[in-house]
């Protein structure tokens, strides 16, 4: 009887391990079907050097503060440390002043 229990436990463990491997990216990556009826008219891939500003031909900064806009307390700057490219993404930071 102990041999049967060990075999059943081993089979259950191996089955669980196989299921885990297959469900965690072991197969093909699924991609959504391409959209139909749409045309891309603008994009930015943010593929500049890490730490650099976004492309100024596509992006501008709204700068101001001390009630600018809608009497808010924030102050908007054009400092690279607040908006920069990193790893193909636009990284935005807020800081207390």
Secondary structure as UniProt FT lines:
FT   HELIX           2..21
FT   HELIX           22..26
FT   TURN            50..51
FT   TURN            56..58
FT   HELIX           68..71
FT   TURN            80..82
FT   STRAND          83..86
FT   TURN            87..88
FT   STRAND          89..92
//
